[in-house]
Amino acid sequence: MDKNNFFIVGGSSGIGLDLVKVLSENHHGIYVGSRTAETLAEIPGVHHIPLDVTAETLDLTTLPETLQGLVYCPGTIVLKPFQRLTINDFKEDFKINLLGAVKIIQGCLKQLKKSSTGASIVLFSTVAVKTGMPFHASVASAKAAVEGLTRSLAAEFAPRIRVNAIAPSLTDTPLAQNLLSSLEKRKASADRHPLKRIGTPQEIARAAAHLLSDAGAWITGQVLPIDGGMSSLRTFR
C-alpha cells in the first residue's frame, strides 16, 4: 500500500482504533476525528481532530488538501422491544449512523476528489440488516439506510471514488460491552455464530484496511458481511 492520507472518524476506540494501528504500520498520514484522543498518544504520526458527529457544524479545516481514504466508524447499539422504542431513539440512531456519515462525506468530498489515484470510503452496517433479529428495529433501520447510502454513492462517485460498507456481527468492542458483560453472555453470543465465537476489532479493521488499499481497488458498492457466518449459515446438528 502506498503512503496515503486517511481520515478515520471514530478512530480513538474499538474497530476505528485498531484500524488506525493497522494503517500506522505502513506510516500513512492518519487523521482521526473523535471526541477524545487519549488512546492515540502512543501511535506515531496520528493527527487528532476534535469532532462530535452529532454537532450541527463540523470543523474539518485541518484535514490535508487530498485524502485517499475516509472511514466512518461511529455507531450505536440500542436494543429494546419495539413497543419501548421512542421516536427519539430512532432519531438518535439515524443521527449518528446515517446523518453523521452524510455530513462527514459531504465535508470531505473535495479532498477525496483531489486524489490522483482515486479514493475509497468505508462505512459500517450490521448483520442485523440482512438477518432479522429481535430488539434491533431502531439500529437495523438506521444501518439499512447506511447500506442504501453506500450503494447510491458508489454509483454516483464511480469511477473516481469507491464506496463500500462492512456489516459485522457482534464484535468485542467497548460499544458492545453491555452485551458481553459476563462469561455467560459471552458464551451465549459466541454459540449463536456458526464459528462459535464473537469477532475481534482487529479482524474487522483489517477488512477495512483491505477496502482502502490497492488490493481492494476493484471493489465498490458492496456490503461485506464479516459475521462468523451469522448472515448466511445455519449449522444444524
N, C-alpha and C positions, 0 to 999 in steps of 0.2 A: 504494500500500500504506500503510495507516495505521500509526502508530507502535505497535509491539508489543514484547513481551518474548519473546526466543528463546533457547533453551538448545541449544548446539551441542557435542555430545560428540565429542572428537577434532578440535576446531576449530583446532589450532595447526599443522597441516601438511596438505599435499595438498588434496583436494577440500574438506575442512572449513574450511581456512584461506581458500580462495577464496570459500567461501560467507559466511564472516564479513566479508570485504571487500565482497561484494555487498550484504549486509544493512546494513553500516555506511554505505553511500552514502545510505540513507534514514533514518539516525540512529535506528535501532531500539535498544531495550535488549538488548544482546547479552551472554550469559553463556556462557563457554567452559569446558568441563571437559576437562582434559588433564593429562598428567604434566609438561609443560614449557610455558613461556609466553614465551620469548624472541622468537618471531616475532610476537607480538601487541603488542609495545611501541609500535609506531608507528601502530596503528589506534585512533582515538579512541573512547572510550565503551565499551570492552570490559572486562567483569569476569571475571577468571580464577578458576576454582575448581580447586585441585589435586585430581586424580582419577586413579585407576587402576581401570579397569573390571574387572580380574581380582581385586580385593580382595574379601574376604568381606563387608565392610560398606562402604557409601558415605556420605560426609557431604555432604548436599545442603541443609544448613540455611541457606546463604547465598543460595539462589535466591529470587527475588521471590515474593510470595504468589500471583501469577497469571502463567501462561505461555500465550502464543498459539501457540507452536510448539516442537517438540522434534525434533532431528535426531541420529541415532546413526550416526557415521561410522567407528568403528574396524573394522578388518578384517584379514584375513591372506591371504597368497599362499604356501602351502606346496605346491609341485608336485613330486611324486615318483611313480615307478612304484608301483602298488598294493602289490606284494609288499614294498616297502621302507617303506611307511607303518606306523607303530606305533599301537596303541590310544591312546597318549598324544598322537600327532599329531591324531587325530580329536577327542580330548577338548579339546585346546587350541583347535582351530578352533571347536568348539561353545562353549567357554567365552567366547571373545572375540566371535564373531559373533552367537551366539544368546543365551546366558545373560547376557552383558553388557547387551544390549538389553533383555532382560526385567527385569533389576534396575533399569535406568535408568527404564524406563517405569513400573514399579511405584512407584519413588521420586518420580516427577513427576506421577502421575495426579491427585492432589488439586489441584495448581496448574493443570493443564490443564482440569480440570472447572470451575474457577472463572472461566474466560474467558467473558464475557457474549456474545461474538460467535462462540463455537466455537473449536476449536483444531485443529492439524494436526501429525501425527507423520510423519516421513520416515525410512525405513530404507534399507539398501543390500544388494542382492543381487549377482549376477554373471551375465553372459551364459552362463557355463558350466553354469547350471542348466537352461536351455532347450535349449542346444546341447551335446551330449555332447562332451567334449574329453579327450584322454588326459592322465594325470597330475593330474587335477583332482578325484579321488574324494573327498578329505577336505574341501576348501574348498567344492566344489559341494554336498556333503551338508549342510554347515552352513548354507550360503546358501539351500538349498531349504527348510530349517527356518525361516529368516527369512521366506521368501515365505509359508509356511503361517501364521506368526505374523501377518504383515501382513493377510492376508485374514480370519483369525479375529477379530483385534482390530477391524478395520474394521466387521465385522458387530456385534460386541459393543458398541462405543462409539458407533455411529451413533444419532442424527444429530449429537451434540454434538462428537465428535472424529473427524476424518478421518485415515485411516492408509493410506499408500502406500509403495511402495519403488521405488528406481531400480536397474536392472540394467545397469551399464556393461560394455563390453568393456575391453580394455587401455587404461589411461589414464596419461599421463605424470606420475606422482606419485612421491614418494620410496619408497613401498611397492613400486613396480614397477621400481625401478632395476636390479635384478639381471637382469630380462628385457630391459632396454633399455641395456645397458652398453657396446654397441659400435654403430657405424654399420650393420654387417651385421645385427645383431639387430633394430635399429630398422626397417630396410628390410624384413626378412622379416616382422616383425609388422605393418607397415603394409600389405604386399601381401596378407595374409590377409583384409583387410577389403574389402568392395565399394567403399568410398570411398577406399581406398588410403592411409590414414593412421591413426595412433593418435589417441585422444581427448585433449583437454586438460582439466585440472581446472576451468577456467573454464566450459567447456560443461556439465559435469555440475553444477557449483554453481548455474548459472543455472536449470537444470531444477528443482533442489531448491528454489530461491527461488520459482519459479512454484508449486510444490505447497504452499508455505507461505502464499502470497498469496491475496487475494480473487479473483484471476483463476483460481485453481485450486480454487475453492470447491465445484465440482460433481464433483470427482474424489475417489473413495475406493475402497479395496480393489483398487487397481491396482498392477501391477509394470511400470514404464515402461522399455522397453529403449532405452538410448542407447548404441549399439554399432557405429556406422558400417555398419549393415546386416548385421552378422555373424549375428544370430539368425534372419533371415528371408529373406535373399537369397543366390542363387548366380549369380554373373556369369560364366557360361560364354562363352568366345570361340571 
